[in-house]
Amino acid sequence: MNQNKPPSDQLFARPLEQVERFSFDEHVAGVFADMIARSVPGYDLTLTMIGVIAAHFVQEHRRCYDLGCSLGAATLAMRHRIPDSCHIVAVDNSEAMSRRCRENIRQDKAAARVDVLCADIMDIGIDQATMVTFNFTLQFIPAGQRLSVLETIYRGLEPGGVLILSEKIALPGDSEQELFETLHHDFKRTMGYSDLEIAQKRAALDQVLVPDTTDTHKERLHMAGFREVYTWFQCVNFASWLAIK
């Protein structure tokens, strides 16, 4: 047995009498590495490119943030490509996620300092940052607070600093939305999820994960102050943007 293989996500494999609202609790945290890899097309590439972008933008003695860090995958992607003198602040409001993130950091051999905070990202300050990652997290924040979060990030970035924002997206047309949802579900079937699992997880995420369109994201990033916003990645209904202060 491969000891490095994450526990398999079986949370929705059996019929549930009542599908509860999705939350990042102990059960989800325990299988999250498998869940996100099998649910988000291009996830591994997104992590690889976070490292590539970090190597390009982050210089000695700089600070980086990973907001909504979950198990620390983006934190580690940055840590392995930035100078040892840098400092990463990883933030998640789930105690289960934060605890596992700390353990993953302890097991990692890279030298850059990492502090893991269990806190609401709405309550923390961003200060002297050169890079911020915000992976599949904004979609869980109430729509009316999303611009405020991005403005906080923008103010905390140094000139020339960058934000990587990755999200599930809504599509502008009904036919495009239907097609890309179908392709996403086909991807999940290819990754081993059953129709029951797909349906029950979708019900759990209803009104919890609320996506925006690409145009909405780009407009909001510009409203927050970012001078350059690029869509560097999209795979069906998942996308990532590079925003530069």
Secondary structure, DSSP 8 states (H G I E B T S, - for coil): --TTS-----TTSS--SS-------HHHHHHHHHHHHHHSTTHHHHHHHHHHHHHHH--TT-EEEEET-TTTHHHHHHHTTS-TT-EEEEEES-HHHHHHHHHHHHH----SEEEEEES-TTTS---SEEEEEEES-GGGS-GGGHHHHHHHHHHHEEEEEEEEEEEEEE-SSHHHHHHHHHHHHHHHHHTT--HHHHHHHHHHHTTTS--EEHHHHHHHHHHHT-SEEEEEEEETTEEEEEEE-
